Amino acid sequence: MTHANLPQQPTFAEIAPRLETPAMKARVADLIRRYPSPQAALLQVLWLAQHELQWLPQAAIEWSAHQCKTSPVHAYGVATFYTMYQKAPVGKFLLQICQNVTCHALGSENLIAHAEKTLGIPADGAHVSADGLFTLLRVECLGACGNGPVMQVNDDFATDVVDGVVTMPKSISLTTERFDKIVAWCRANKEKGLVRDPLGGTLAGDLGHPGAEGASAQKQNSDYAPPPPALAVKAIAGTGVALTWKAAPEITELRIEHSSTESGPWAPLATCSPKDKEFAHATGIAGDCYRIVAVSGARVAKPSQIAKAGV
Ligand code: FES
């Protein structure tokens, strides 16, 4: 979208009552504390603002930048890079059609042309159909190339309507006929909208979905994909030893271990919360060794590198 065709923008005073609430402030604070720096939470805070307002006016982008202690121009660059952020009000059903390589080779341009003609709007994410129901948007790979060409309606894949449910059955691509079926379903269900599958998508009929009956895929076990270890662990001796580190946002607990030699044995010293970024070992001395075991729920990372207390 060029600057020339930006939609009419609300002022900050108009959107502030939705953003400056105690609940939003608590949510933003919670998001920011999960990252090493406030700026790292920008994608999440933009997403939160969009969820609240249903789109991202410029004043909301600036608000997000302020929350994340970054510049408005940086936040604007991020918001305009990703098609998941809507820079104009959208209809009740946001239809995103993939134009990337696989879908393109399988005919997505014909589908986009058909969709534009059917709904009477361009696929630029900046228009709403005359009935107020639809916005069309070209997007890059949706990660479902095996079903290409593929469409996403709001948050879920949609290539067909089966038994009254908008879904993406295994190996079923979007065609002009199926697009028309989905549009007809949306019109017939405009009051109800599209209810999201709590398991994370309209893939419930697909055997690749762990929640589907007879699925071959399994739910993740607690030992699947161990969390990353704490990084940049440093130990500085002075009055006692000051330990600092960096931990990934999904970490729920940090266990600090101590030894007088690098080869161990290691004894538990303290447990820190994921909010903590430092620990003071009052009786520590130069030469003491420390390592941190990061924990995420039931998953345990390998120990961090050993930090030997220097002065
Ligand atoms: S290229 Fe369309 S989903 Fe990957």
Boltz pocket constraint, residues with backbone or C-beta under 6 A from the ligand:
constraints:
  - pocket:
      binder: B
      contacts: [[A, 98], [A, 99], [A, 100], [A, 101], [A, 102], [A, 103], [A, 104], [A, 140], [A, 141], [A, 142], [A, 143], [A, 144], [A, 145], [A, 146], [A, 148], [A, 149], [A, 150]]
      max_distance: 6.0
